[in-house]
Amino acid sequence: MTAETAPPAHVFDVTTDTFETAVLQRSTQTPVLVDFWAEWCGPCKSLGPVLEKLARDYGGAFELAKIDVDKEPQLAGAFQVRSIPTLFLLKGGQVVDAIPGALTEGQLREFFAHHGIEPAVTIAGADTDAADAEAAAAPVDPHAEVVRLRGEIAAAPDRDELKLDLALALLKTGAAAEAQQLLDALPANLATDDRTVNARARLGFAALLKDAPAPEVLEAAVASDPDDLRARHLLGTHRLVGGESEAALAQFLEMLRRDRDFEDGLPRKALIDAFRVIEDAALVGAYRRKMSSVLF
């Protein structure tokens, strides 16, 4: 959204002076999603149009408040924003949930549904909107993403945030060595970004996969012998590194169910390490409860 472009309905910029009225007071009537962003942030620029589309689709079921962290550092500090994009959902003048990092349109729709926010009911275009949502929720091919990002970096070699995006995409393809090199070369402002910290944690899991069999081989091993916990651990690690968080947790939890003492408590350790890496707080919370039910 630029100064030359009028914001869509239900989308507005917020400053320190307007925050109380535009966000806190408004949230007592309608949920307000606050988007902390910046011009230099690549993921923010990708997420912004998705949020604005949803604001249109939902037709006033929520309001989208945009806060530029460079222009409003006091607000970013008040919300303890450590990385961008970061989203906060406010209801009744209170923060009820937060999302660090960018989500797909499908994930955002699930987030809204979880909080009882439903899109406006329309007849015309309903099928198109559903198709758009389904397409947005479809997983991105990490290999295609690597190709796309390499092209963008070639056109703009000074955009370090694209290199971070490329490192994350490379991790999903198993190219841990190149991802490590990119992460090591990031400037200080990105080296402490939550996504960088997450990527380095994923590198620890990726190191476990050196010389490991392919996921298909491990799946066959587990199908043949469900008690092959070494295969389960490697399969879960493959899933985690590949971004399939729930599939990874399912394998680690099944290890715990079958033998909690395997290799000096590896199942429990794998779950705890995965909890540190996975950003989906709801998913982590659900599996923490499942782990507790098995242990206690």
Phi and psi restraints in degrees (value plus and minus 20) as a CYANA .aco file:
   2 THR   PHI    -132.9   -92.9
   2 THR   PSI     151.2   191.2
   3 ALA   PHI     -85.4   -45.4
   3 ALA   PSI     -46.2    -6.2
   4 GLU   PHI    -102.6   -62.6
   4 GLU   PSI     -33.8     6.2
   5 THR   PHI    -128.8   -88.8
   5 THR   PSI     105.3   145.3
   6 ALA   PHI     -89.1   -49.1
   6 ALA   PSI     115.9   155.9
   7 PRO   PHI     -87.7   -47.7
   7 PRO   PSI     128.4   168.4
   8 PRO   PHI     -83.6   -43.6
   8 PRO   PSI     147.7   187.7
   9 ALA   PHI     -79.8   -39.8
   9 ALA   PSI     123.4   163.4
  10 HIS   PHI      50.0    90.0
  10 HIS   PSI      -4.1    35.9
  11 VAL   PHI    -147.5  -107.5
  11 VAL   PSI     111.2   151.2
  12 PHE   PHI    -173.0  -133.0
  12 PHE   PSI     132.3   172.3
  13 ASP   PHI    -104.0   -64.0
  13 ASP   PSI     128.6   168.6
  14 VAL   PHI    -146.9  -106.9
  14 VAL   PSI     121.4   161.4
  15 THR   PHI    -139.6   -99.6
  15 THR   PSI     152.6   192.6
  16 THR   PHI     -78.2   -38.2
  16 THR   PSI     -58.8   -18.8
  17 ASP   PHI     -89.5   -49.5
  17 ASP   PSI     -52.0   -12.0
  18 THR   PHI    -118.1   -78.1
  18 THR   PSI     -24.0    16.0
  19 PHE   PHI     -80.0   -40.0
  19 PHE   PSI     -66.8   -26.8
  20 GLU   PHI     -79.7   -39.7
  20 GLU   PSI     -66.2   -26.2
  21 THR   PHI     -95.7   -55.7
  21 THR   PSI     -66.9   -26.9
  22 ALA   PHI     -92.7   -52.7
  22 ALA   PSI     -50.1   -10.1
  23 VAL   PHI    -132.8   -92.8
  23 VAL   PSI     -80.5   -40.5
  24 LEU   PHI     -82.5   -42.5
  24 LEU   PSI     -71.6   -31.6
  25 GLN   PHI     -88.1   -48.1
  25 GLN   PSI     -60.5   -20.5
  26 ARG   PHI     -83.0   -43.0
  26 ARG   PSI     -55.3   -15.3
  27 SER   PHI     -88.2   -48.2
  27 SER   PSI     -33.2     6.8
  28 THR   PHI     -93.9   -53.9
  28 THR   PSI     -37.2     2.8
  29 GLN   PHI    -127.6   -87.6
  29 GLN   PSI     -59.9   -19.9
  30 THR   PHI    -159.3  -119.3
  30 THR   PSI     118.5   158.5
  31 PRO   PHI     -77.1   -37.1
  31 PRO   PSI     120.2   160.2
  32 VAL   PHI    -141.5  -101.5
  32 VAL   PSI     105.3   145.3
  33 LEU   PHI    -118.2   -78.2
  33 LEU   PSI      99.4   139.4
  34 VAL   PHI    -118.5   -78.5
  34 VAL   PSI     104.6   144.6
  35 ASP   PHI    -130.3   -90.3
  35 ASP   PSI      89.6   129.6
  36 PHE   PHI    -107.8   -67.8
  36 PHE   PSI     103.7   143.7
  37 TRP   PHI    -167.2  -127.2
  37 TRP   PSI     157.8   197.8
  38 ALA   PHI    -175.6  -135.6
  38 ALA   PSI     135.8   175.8
  39 GLU   PHI     -81.2   -41.2
  39 GLU   PSI     -54.4   -14.4
  40 TRP   PHI    -102.5   -62.5
  40 TRP   PSI     -25.7    14.3
  41 CYS   PHI    -108.9   -68.9
  41 CYS   PSI      89.5   129.5
  42 GLY   PHI     -78.4   -38.4
  42 GLY   PSI     -72.1   -32.1
  43 PRO   PHI     -79.2   -39.2
  43 PRO   PSI     -52.4   -12.4
  44 CYS   PHI     -83.4   -43.4
  44 CYS   PSI     -61.1   -21.1
  45 LYS   PHI     -88.3   -48.3
  45 LYS   PSI     -49.2    -9.2
  46 SER   PHI     -96.0   -56.0
  46 SER   PSI     -58.9   -18.9
  47 LEU   PHI     -94.9   -54.9
  47 LEU   PSI     -55.1   -15.1
  48 GLY   PHI     -72.1   -32.1
  48 GLY   PSI     -72.8   -32.8
  49 PRO   PHI     -81.4   -41.4
  49 PRO   PSI     -52.5   -12.5
  50 VAL   PHI     -85.7   -45.7
  50 VAL   PSI     -65.0   -25.0
  51 LEU   PHI     -83.0   -43.0
  51 LEU   PSI     -61.4   -21.4
  52 GLU   PHI     -87.2   -47.2
  52 GLU   PSI     -57.3   -17.3
  53 LYS   PHI     -82.3   -42.3
  53 LYS   PSI     -63.4   -23.4
  54 LEU   PHI     -84.9   -44.9
  54 LEU   PSI     -58.3   -18.3
  55 ALA   PHI     -79.9   -39.9
  55 ALA   PSI     -58.7   -18.7
  56 ARG   PHI     -88.6   -48.6
  56 ARG   PSI     -67.4   -27.4
  57 ASP   PHI     -81.1   -41.1
  57 ASP   PSI     -57.2   -17.2
  58 TYR   PHI    -102.0   -62.0
  58 TYR   PSI     -29.6    10.4
  59 GLY   PHI      33.7    73.7
  59 GLY   PSI      20.4    60.4
  60 GLY   PHI      78.2   118.2
  60 GLY   PSI     -18.9    21.1
  61 ALA   PHI     -86.8   -46.8
  61 ALA   PSI     -43.8    -3.8
  62 PHE   PHI    -167.9  -127.9
  62 PHE   PSI     140.2   180.2
  63 GLU   PHI    -130.7   -90.7
  63 GLU   PSI     125.4   165.4
  64 LEU   PHI    -129.8   -89.8
  64 LEU   PSI      95.1   135.1
  65 ALA   PHI    -124.1   -84.1
  65 ALA   PSI     102.5   142.5
  66 LYS   PHI    -121.4   -81.4
  66 LYS   PSI     108.2   148.2
  67 ILE   PHI    -146.3  -106.3
  67 ILE   PSI      96.1   136.1
  68 ASP   PHI    -100.2   -60.2
  68 ASP   PSI      93.8   133.8
  69 VAL   PHI     -85.2   -45.2
  69 VAL   PSI     -46.6    -6.6
  70 ASP   PHI     -92.4   -52.4
  70 ASP   PSI     -53.9   -13.9
  71 LYS   PHI    -107.3   -67.3
  71 LYS   PSI     -45.3    -5.3
  72 GLU   PHI    -147.9  -107.9
  72 GLU   PSI      42.4    82.4
  73 PRO   PHI     -83.3   -43.3
  73 PRO   PSI     -46.2    -6.2
  74 GLN   PHI     -85.8   -45.8
  74 GLN   PSI     -60.9   -20.9
  75 LEU   PHI     -87.9   -47.9
  75 LEU   PSI     -61.5   -21.5
  76 ALA   PHI     -80.9   -40.9
  76 ALA   PSI     -60.2   -20.2
  77 GLY   PHI     -87.8   -47.8
  77 GLY   PSI     -59.3   -19.3
  78 ALA   PHI     -82.7   -42.7
  78 ALA   PSI     -54.1   -14.1
  79 PHE   PHI    -110.8   -70.8
  79 PHE   PSI     -18.0    22.0
  80 GLN   PHI      33.2    73.2
  80 GLN   PSI      27.0    67.0
  81 VAL   PHI     -95.2   -55.2
  81 VAL   PSI      99.5   139.5
  82 ARG   PHI    -122.9   -82.9
  82 ARG   PSI     -41.1    -1.1
  83 SER   PHI    -172.7  -132.7
  83 SER   PSI     139.4   179.4
  84 ILE   PHI    -150.2  -110.2
  84 ILE   PSI     132.4   172.4
  85 PRO   PHI     -92.6   -52.6
  85 PRO   PSI     128.0   168.0
  86 THR   PHI    -154.0  -114.0
  86 THR   PSI     114.6   154.6
  87 LEU   PHI    -135.1   -95.1
  87 LEU   PSI     121.7   161.7
  88 PHE   PHI    -147.0  -107.0
  88 PHE   PSI     114.8   154.8
  89 LEU   PHI    -123.7   -83.7
  89 LEU   PSI     105.5   145.5
  90 LEU   PHI    -134.4   -94.4
  90 LEU   PSI     116.1   156.1
  91 LYS   PHI    -156.9  -116.9
  91 LYS   PSI     118.3   158.3
  92 GLY   PHI      38.8    78.8
  92 GLY   PSI       9.7    49.7
  93 GLY   PHI      59.2    99.2
  93 GLY   PSI     -11.4    28.6
  94 GLN   PHI    -147.7  -107.7
  94 GLN   PSI     127.6   167.6
  95 VAL   PHI     -93.6   -53.6
  95 VAL   PSI     104.6   144.6
  96 VAL   PHI    -130.2   -90.2
  96 VAL   PSI     -35.8     4.2
  97 ASP   PHI    -186.7  -146.7
  97 ASP   PSI     141.5   181.5
  98 ALA   PHI    -163.2  -123.2
  98 ALA   PSI     131.0   171.0
  99 ILE   PHI    -150.2  -110.2
  99 ILE   PSI      88.3   128.3
 100 PRO   PHI    -105.1   -65.1
 100 PRO   PSI     104.3   144.3
 101 GLY   PHI      76.6   116.6
 101 GLY   PSI     151.8   191.8
 102 ALA   PHI    -109.2   -69.2
 102 ALA   PSI     120.9   160.9
 103 LEU   PHI    -136.9   -96.9
 103 LEU   PSI     142.0   182.0
 104 THR   PHI     -96.1   -56.1
 104 THR   PSI     147.4   187.4
 105 GLU   PHI     -80.2   -40.2
 105 GLU   PSI     -62.0   -22.0
 106 GLY   PHI     -81.7   -41.7
 106 GLY   PSI     -61.8   -21.8
 107 GLN   PHI     -86.2   -46.2
 107 GLN   PSI     -56.9   -16.9
 108 LEU   PHI     -87.2   -47.2
 108 LEU   PSI     -58.5   -18.5
 109 ARG   PHI     -83.0   -43.0
 109 ARG   PSI     -59.1   -19.1
 110 GLU   PHI     -84.5   -44.5
 110 GLU   PSI     -59.6   -19.6
 111 PHE   PHI     -80.5   -40.5
 111 PHE   PSI     -66.4   -26.4
 112 PHE   PHI     -83.8   -43.8
 112 PHE   PSI     -63.4   -23.4
 113 ALA   PHI     -80.5   -40.5
 113 ALA   PSI     -58.9   -18.9
 114 HIS   PHI     -78.8   -38.8
 114 HIS   PSI     -51.5   -11.5
 115 HIS   PHI    -120.2   -80.2
 115 HIS   PSI      -3.4    36.6
 116 GLY   PHI      52.3    92.3
 116 GLY   PSI       2.9    42.9
 117 ILE   PHI    -122.6   -82.6
 117 ILE   PSI      95.2   135.2
 118 GLU   PHI    -135.4   -95.4
 118 GLU   PSI     128.6   168.6
 119 PRO   PHI     -88.4   -48.4
 119 PRO   PSI     135.3   175.3
 120 ALA   PHI     -81.0   -41.0
 120 ALA   PSI     120.9   160.9
 121 VAL   PHI    -101.5   -61.5
 121 VAL   PSI      99.9   139.9
 122 THR   PHI    -151.2  -111.2
 122 THR   PSI     134.8   174.8
 123 ILE   PHI    -114.4   -74.4
 123 ILE   PSI     -75.8   -35.8
 124 ALA   PHI     -88.8   -48.8
 124 ALA   PSI     110.9   150.9
 125 GLY   PHI      62.5   102.5
 125 GLY   PSI     -18.6    21.4
 126 ALA   PHI     -81.8   -41.8
 126 ALA   PSI     -63.2   -23.2
 127 ASP   PHI     -84.1   -44.1
 127 ASP   PSI     -58.9   -18.9
 128 THR   PHI     -83.9   -43.9
 128 THR   PSI     -64.0   -24.0
 129 ASP   PHI     -81.9   -41.9
 129 ASP   PSI     -61.3   -21.3
 130 ALA   PHI     -83.5   -43.5
 130 ALA   PSI     -60.6   -20.6
 131 ALA   PHI     -85.4   -45.4
 131 ALA   PSI     -60.3   -20.3
 132 ASP   PHI     -82.3   -42.3
 132 ASP   PSI     -62.9   -22.9
 133 ALA   PHI     -84.4   -44.4
 133 ALA   PSI     -61.1   -21.1
 134 GLU   PHI     -84.3   -44.3
 134 GLU   PSI     -60.8   -20.8
 135 ALA   PHI     -85.1   -45.1
 135 ALA   PSI     -60.6   -20.6
 136 ALA   PHI     -87.3   -47.3
 136 ALA   PSI     -51.6   -11.6
 137 ALA   PHI     -99.3   -59.3
 137 ALA   PSI     -34.7     5.3
 138 ALA   PHI     -84.1   -44.1
 138 ALA   PSI     119.0   159.0
 139 PRO   PHI     -84.2   -44.2
 139 PRO   PSI     123.4   163.4
 140 VAL   PHI    -104.0   -64.0
 140 VAL   PSI     114.2   154.2
 141 ASP   PHI     -89.5   -49.5
 141 ASP   PSI      95.0   135.0
 142 PRO   PHI     -81.9   -41.9
 142 PRO   PSI     -52.1   -12.1
 143 HIS   PHI     -86.7   -46.7
 143 HIS   PSI     -60.8   -20.8
 144 ALA   PHI     -86.3   -46.3
 144 ALA   PSI     -56.2   -16.2
 145 GLU   PHI     -85.1   -45.1
 145 GLU   PSI     -58.4   -18.4
 146 VAL   PHI     -81.2   -41.2
 146 VAL   PSI     -65.5   -25.5
 147 VAL   PHI     -81.4   -41.4
 147 VAL   PSI     -64.7   -24.7
 148 ARG   PHI     -81.5   -41.5
 148 ARG   PSI     -65.7   -25.7
 149 LEU   PHI     -89.0   -49.0
 149 LEU   PSI     -55.6   -15.6
 150 ARG   PHI     -80.7   -40.7
 150 ARG   PSI     -59.6   -19.6
 151 GLY   PHI     -85.5   -45.5
 151 GLY   PSI     -61.5   -21.5
 152 GLU   PHI     -86.6   -46.6
 152 GLU   PSI     -58.1   -18.1
 153 ILE   PHI     -88.1   -48.1
 153 ILE   PSI     -57.1   -17.1
 154 ALA   PHI     -82.0   -42.0
 154 ALA   PSI     -54.9   -14.9
 155 ALA   PHI    -101.0   -61.0
 155 ALA   PSI     -45.6    -5.6
 156 ALA   PHI    -159.9  -119.9
 156 ALA   PSI      52.8    92.8
 157 PRO   PHI     -84.8   -44.8
 157 PRO   PSI     -35.4     4.6
 158 ASP   PHI    -110.0   -70.0
 158 ASP   PSI     -23.1    16.9
 159 ARG   PHI    -105.3   -65.3
 159 ARG   PSI      72.9   112.9
 160 ASP   PHI     -85.8   -45.8
 160 ASP   PSI     -48.5    -8.5
 161 GLU   PHI     -84.1   -44.1
 161 GLU   PSI     -48.4    -8.4
 162 LEU   PHI     -88.3   -48.3
 162 LEU   PSI     -52.8   -12.8
 163 LYS   PHI     -88.7   -48.7
 163 LYS   PSI     -54.8   -14.8
 164 LEU   PHI     -86.0   -46.0
 164 LEU   PSI     -63.3   -23.3
 165 ASP   PHI     -78.6   -38.6
 165 ASP   PSI     -61.1   -21.1
 166 LEU   PHI     -85.7   -45.7
 166 LEU   PSI     -60.5   -20.5
 167 ALA   PHI     -80.2   -40.2
 167 ALA   PSI     -61.9   -21.9
 168 LEU   PHI     -86.0   -46.0
 168 LEU   PSI     -60.0   -20.0
 169 ALA   PHI     -86.8   -46.8
 169 ALA   PSI     -60.7   -20.7
 170 LEU   PHI     -82.4   -42.4
 170 LEU   PSI     -57.7   -17.7
 171 LEU   PHI     -79.2   -39.2
 171 LEU   PSI     -56.0   -16.0
 172 LYS   PHI     -93.0   -53.0
 172 LYS   PSI     -38.4     1.6
 173 THR   PHI    -114.5   -74.5
 173 THR   PSI     -24.4    15.6
 174 GLY   PHI      71.9   111.9
 174 GLY   PSI     -17.0    23.0
 175 ALA   PHI    -104.9   -64.9
 175 ALA   PSI      46.4    86.4
 176 ALA   PHI     -87.0   -47.0
 176 ALA   PSI     -56.1   -16.1
 177 ALA   PHI     -83.7   -43.7
 177 ALA   PSI     -66.5   -26.5
 178 GLU   PHI     -87.5   -47.5
 178 GLU   PSI     -57.9   -17.9
 179 ALA   PHI     -80.5   -40.5
 179 ALA   PSI     -61.2   -21.2
 180 GLN   PHI     -80.6   -40.6
 180 GLN   PSI     -64.2   -24.2
 181 GLN   PHI     -81.6   -41.6
 181 GLN   PSI     -62.6   -22.6
 182 LEU   PHI     -84.9   -44.9
 182 LEU   PSI     -61.9   -21.9
 183 LEU   PHI     -85.4   -45.4
 183 LEU   PSI     -59.7   -19.7
 184 ASP   PHI     -85.5   -45.5
 184 ASP   PSI     -46.0    -6.0
 185 ALA   PHI    -113.0   -73.0
 185 ALA   PSI     -20.1    19.9
 186 LEU   PHI     -88.3   -48.3
 186 LEU   PSI     126.5   166.5
 187 PRO   PHI     -89.3   -49.3
 187 PRO   PSI     147.4   187.4
 188 ALA   PHI     -78.9   -38.9
 188 ALA   PSI     -56.6   -16.6
 189 ASN   PHI     -87.5   -47.5
 189 ASN   PSI     -43.3    -3.3
 190 LEU   PHI    -120.9   -80.9
 190 LEU   PSI     -39.2     0.8
 191 ALA   PHI     -83.6   -43.6
 191 ALA   PSI     -47.1    -7.1
 192 THR   PHI    -122.7   -82.7
 192 THR   PSI     -14.9    25.1
 193 ASP   PHI     -79.3   -39.3
 193 ASP   PSI     122.4   162.4
 194 ASP   PHI     -75.5   -35.5
 194 ASP   PSI     -56.4   -16.4
 195 ARG   PHI     -89.2   -49.2
 195 ARG   PSI     -52.1   -12.1
 196 THR   PHI     -88.6   -48.6
 196 THR   PSI     -64.6   -24.6
 197 VAL   PHI     -79.6   -39.6
 197 VAL   PSI     -63.0   -23.0
 198 ASN   PHI     -82.6   -42.6
 198 ASN   PSI     -61.8   -21.8
 199 ALA   PHI     -83.7   -43.7
 199 ALA   PSI     -60.0   -20.0
 200 ARG   PHI     -86.7   -46.7
 200 ARG   PSI     -55.5   -15.5
 201 ALA   PHI     -85.3   -45.3
 201 ALA   PSI     -59.1   -19.1
 202 ARG   PHI     -85.2   -45.2
 202 ARG   PSI     -52.1   -12.1
 203 LEU   PHI     -81.2   -41.2
 203 LEU   PSI     -54.6   -14.6
 204 GLY   PHI     -81.4   -41.4
 204 GLY   PSI     -60.3   -20.3
 205 PHE   PHI     -89.6   -49.6
 205 PHE   PSI     -59.7   -19.7
 206 ALA   PHI     -80.7   -40.7
 206 ALA   PSI     -53.8   -13.8
 207 ALA   PHI     -82.2   -42.2
 207 ALA   PSI     -48.4    -8.4
 208 LEU   PHI     -89.0   -49.0
 208 LEU   PSI     -38.6     1.4
 209 LEU   PHI    -111.7   -71.7
 209 LEU   PSI     -17.5    22.5
 210 LYS   PHI     -79.8   -39.8
 210 LYS   PSI     103.5   143.5
 211 ASP   PHI      46.7    86.7
 211 ASP   PSI      -7.7    32.3
 212 ALA   PHI     -97.8   -57.8
 212 ALA   PSI     131.9   171.9
 213 PRO   PHI     -82.7   -42.7
 213 PRO   PSI     140.8   180.8
 214 ALA   PHI     -87.1   -47.1
 214 ALA   PSI     135.9   175.9
 215 PRO   PHI     -73.9   -33.9
 215 PRO   PSI     -58.1   -18.1
 216 GLU   PHI     -83.3   -43.3
 216 GLU   PSI     -58.3   -18.3
 217 VAL   PHI     -86.3   -46.3
 217 VAL   PSI     -62.0   -22.0
 218 LEU   PHI     -87.9   -47.9
 218 LEU   PSI     -57.5   -17.5
 219 GLU   PHI     -80.1   -40.1
 219 GLU   PSI     -62.5   -22.5
 220 ALA   PHI     -85.1   -45.1
 220 ALA   PSI     -58.4   -18.4
 221 ALA   PHI     -84.5   -44.5
 221 ALA   PSI     -62.7   -22.7
 222 VAL   PHI     -88.4   -48.4
 222 VAL   PSI     -58.9   -18.9
 223 ALA   PHI     -83.9   -43.9
 223 ALA   PSI     -55.9   -15.9
 224 SER   PHI     -94.1   -54.1
 224 SER   PSI     -57.7   -17.7
 225 ASP   PHI    -161.6  -121.6
 225 ASP   PSI      74.2   114.2
 226 PRO   PHI     -78.8   -38.8
 226 PRO   PSI     -38.9     1.1
 227 ASP   PHI    -111.1   -71.1
 227 ASP   PSI     -11.9    28.1
 228 ASP   PHI     -98.7   -58.7
 228 ASP   PSI      63.8   103.8
 229 LEU   PHI     -93.1   -53.1
 229 LEU   PSI     -46.8    -6.8
 230 ARG   PHI     -83.8   -43.8
 230 ARG   PSI     -62.8   -22.8
 231 ALA   PHI     -84.8   -44.8
 231 ALA   PSI     -60.4   -20.4
 232 ARG   PHI     -81.2   -41.2
 232 ARG   PSI     -61.9   -21.9
 233 HIS   PHI     -83.8   -43.8
 233 HIS   PSI     -65.5   -25.5
 234 LEU   PHI     -87.0   -47.0
 234 LEU   PSI     -57.2   -17.2
 235 LEU   PHI     -85.0   -45.0
 235 LEU   PSI     -64.4   -24.4
 236 GLY   PHI     -81.5   -41.5
 236 GLY   PSI     -58.3   -18.3
 237 THR   PHI     -85.4   -45.4
 237 THR   PSI     -63.2   -23.2
 238 HIS   PHI     -75.2   -35.2
 238 HIS   PSI     -66.7   -26.7
 239 ARG   PHI     -83.3   -43.3
 239 ARG   PSI     -62.0   -22.0
 240 LEU   PHI     -85.5   -45.5
 240 LEU   PSI     -67.0   -27.0
 241 VAL   PHI     -83.0   -43.0
 241 VAL   PSI     -52.8   -12.8
 242 GLY   PHI    -102.0   -62.0
 242 GLY   PSI     -17.6    22.4
 243 GLY   PHI      67.8   107.8
 243 GLY   PSI     -14.1    25.9
 244 GLU   PHI    -114.1   -74.1
 244 GLU   PSI      55.9    95.9
 245 SER   PHI     -81.3   -41.3
 245 SER   PSI     -67.7   -27.7
 246 GLU   PHI     -86.9   -46.9
 246 GLU   PSI     -58.2   -18.2
 247 ALA   PHI     -82.7   -42.7
 247 ALA   PSI     -57.4   -17.4
 248 ALA   PHI     -86.0   -46.0
 248 ALA   PSI     -68.1   -28.1
 249 LEU   PHI     -82.5   -42.5
 249 LEU   PSI     -55.3   -15.3
 250 ALA   PHI     -82.3   -42.3
 250 ALA   PSI     -60.9   -20.9
 251 GLN   PHI     -87.2   -47.2
 251 GLN   PSI     -64.4   -24.4
 252 PHE   PHI     -85.5   -45.5
 252 PHE   PSI     -57.8   -17.8
 253 LEU   PHI     -87.6   -47.6
 253 LEU   PSI     -58.5   -18.5
 254 GLU   PHI     -85.2   -45.2
 254 GLU   PSI     -55.2   -15.2
 255 MET   PHI     -78.1   -38.1
 255 MET   PSI     -65.2   -25.2
 256 LEU   PHI     -83.0   -43.0
 256 LEU   PSI     -60.1   -20.1
 257 ARG   PHI     -84.3   -44.3
 257 ARG   PSI     -57.3   -17.3
 258 ARG   PHI    -102.5   -62.5
 258 ARG   PSI     -56.6   -16.6
 259 ASP   PHI    -184.1  -144.1
 259 ASP   PSI      73.0   113.0
 260 ARG   PHI     -85.4   -45.4
 260 ARG   PSI     -41.4    -1.4
 261 ASP   PHI    -114.8   -74.8
 261 ASP   PSI     -15.3    24.7
 262 PHE   PHI     -75.2   -35.2
 262 PHE   PSI     106.4   146.4
 263 GLU   PHI      26.3    66.3
 263 GLU   PSI      37.6    77.6
 264 ASP   PHI      38.1    78.1
 264 ASP   PSI      22.4    62.4
 265 GLY   PHI      61.4   101.4
 265 GLY   PSI       7.8    47.8
 266 LEU   PHI     -78.1   -38.1
 266 LEU   PSI     -60.3   -20.3
 267 PRO   PHI     -77.4   -37.4
 267 PRO   PSI     -65.8   -25.8
 268 ARG   PHI     -86.0   -46.0
 268 ARG   PSI     -62.4   -22.4
 269 LYS   PHI     -82.5   -42.5
 269 LYS   PSI     -61.9   -21.9
 270 ALA   PHI     -82.0   -42.0
 270 ALA   PSI     -61.7   -21.7
 271 LEU   PHI     -83.2   -43.2
 271 LEU   PSI     -67.1   -27.1
 272 ILE   PHI     -84.1   -44.1
 272 ILE   PSI     -62.5   -22.5
 273 ASP   PHI     -82.8   -42.8
 273 ASP   PSI     -59.2   -19.2
 274 ALA   PHI     -86.8   -46.8
 274 ALA   PSI     -57.3   -17.3
 275 PHE   PHI     -78.6   -38.6
 275 PHE   PSI     -54.1   -14.1
 276 ARG   PHI     -91.8   -51.8
 276 ARG   PSI     -46.2    -6.2
 277 VAL   PHI    -110.2   -70.2
 277 VAL   PSI     -58.8   -18.8
 278 ILE   PHI     -95.3   -55.3
 278 ILE   PSI     111.6   151.6
 279 GLU   PHI    -110.9   -70.9
 279 GLU   PSI     -33.0     7.0
 280 ASP   PHI     -98.2   -58.2
 280 ASP   PSI      79.1   119.1
 281 ALA   PHI     -82.4   -42.4
 281 ALA   PSI     -57.2   -17.2
 282 ALA   PHI     -85.7   -45.7
 282 ALA   PSI     -62.5   -22.5
 283 LEU   PHI     -84.7   -44.7
 283 LEU   PSI     -64.8   -24.8
 284 VAL   PHI     -81.5   -41.5
 284 VAL   PSI     -64.3   -24.3
 285 GLY   PHI     -80.2   -40.2
 285 GLY   PSI     -61.6   -21.6
 286 ALA   PHI     -83.2   -43.2
 286 ALA   PSI     -62.5   -22.5
 287 TYR   PHI     -99.2   -59.2
 287 TYR   PSI     -43.6    -3.6
 288 ARG   PHI     -83.6   -43.6
 288 ARG   PSI     -61.6   -21.6
 289 ARG   PHI     -86.1   -46.1
 289 ARG   PSI     -59.5   -19.5
 290 LYS   PHI     -84.7   -44.7
 290 LYS   PSI     -60.8   -20.8
 291 MET   PHI     -82.3   -42.3
 291 MET   PSI     -62.2   -22.2
 292 SER   PHI     -83.0   -43.0
 292 SER   PSI     -58.6   -18.6
 293 SER   PHI     -86.4   -46.4
 293 SER   PSI     -52.0   -12.0
 294 VAL   PHI     -94.2   -54.2
 294 VAL   PSI     -61.9   -21.9
 295 LEU   PHI     -94.5   -54.5
 295 LEU   PSI     -54.2   -14.2
